Amino acid sequence: MLKLIAKGILRIGGWTAVGEIPKFDKAIFVVAPHTSNWDGIWALAFVVSIDMEVHFFAKKSLFIFPLGAMLRLLGGIPLDRNVPGSAARQAVDAFEEHDTFYLGLAPEGTRSRRPHWKSGFYRIAKDAGVPVVFGFLDYANKRVGIGPSIELSDDRNADMAKIREFYATIEGRWPEKTSPVVFSGDSP
C-alpha cells in the first residue's frame, strides 16, 4: 500500500523515477544536490516507491512521538549532533552488524551553499569497505533516482573527479545553493 502511495506522490509531483536497486548488499548512497526541504520528501517517496530499505540520519530532536515512529519506520537513525564523530562510528558499526545495509547521506550537509562537501560519506565508505552509489534529485528534468556507483580507490582526487562528473549535469531546486563537489582543502 505504501509503495502505491509513494508512486502516486511522485506522479502528482511530476517526478520520474530513474534507476534500480543495486545488486550489492551494502552501500553508501550519496544524495545530491540538497538545496530544498522538499529533497527529503521526494527522496523518501522514491525509495518507498521502489521498495528499497535505506537508512538515514536525522537530528535526535526529531525522534519524538509520533514523528519519531514514522522516521524509524522509514529508516531514520537518531543522530546526536553534540557528539563529534558519532555518525561515522554508528554507520560503520551498522555496516558491520547487518548482512544488508544501505545508508543515504547528503554530503552537502545543509540546504545552503557551502564551499565544499562534507567528507563523512567517503570516510564511512572507506572504513566499511562499501561502494558509493550516486543518488540524485534533478529538478530541471524532474528526475529522482539512482545513478552509477563506484568502488573507492586509494586516489581520493580521482574518486571525487568521477563523482563531480556525474553531478555536473544534475540541478537542485535552488541551483545557486548547490555546493561544489570538493572536500575542504581540495581543488576541483
Sequence and secondary structure as in RCSB ss.txt:
>XXXX:A:sequence
MLKLIAKGILRIGGWTAVGEIPKFDKAIFVVAPHTSNWDGIWALAFVVSIDMEVHFFAKKSLFIFPLGAMLRLLG
GIPLDRNVPGSAARQAVDAFEEHDTFYLGLAPEGTRSRRPHWKSGFYRIAKDAGVPVVFGFLDYANKRVGIGPSI
ELSDDRNADMAKIREFYATIEGRWPEKTSPVVFSGDSP
>XXXX:A:secstr
 HHHHHHHHHHHHT EEE    SSSEEEEEEE   STHHHHHHHHHHHHTT   EEEEEGGG STTHHHHHHHTT
EEEE TTSTTHHHHHHHHHHHH SSEEEEE TT SSS  SSB SHHHHHHHHHT  EEEEEEETTTTEEEEEEEE
   S HHHHHHHHHHHHTT   SSGGG   S BTT   
